[in-house]
C-alpha cells in the first residue's frame, strides 16, 4: 500500500522506490 504514496514522489517506479527497499 505504501507504493501508492511513493507514486507521488517516484512516478518512474512507485513499487521500486528507494523508500520501499
C-alpha angles and dihedrals in degrees: 000000000000088000089075090059092046090051089075092052096036112032087164095065116354093174092045097048117138089239091064093048 
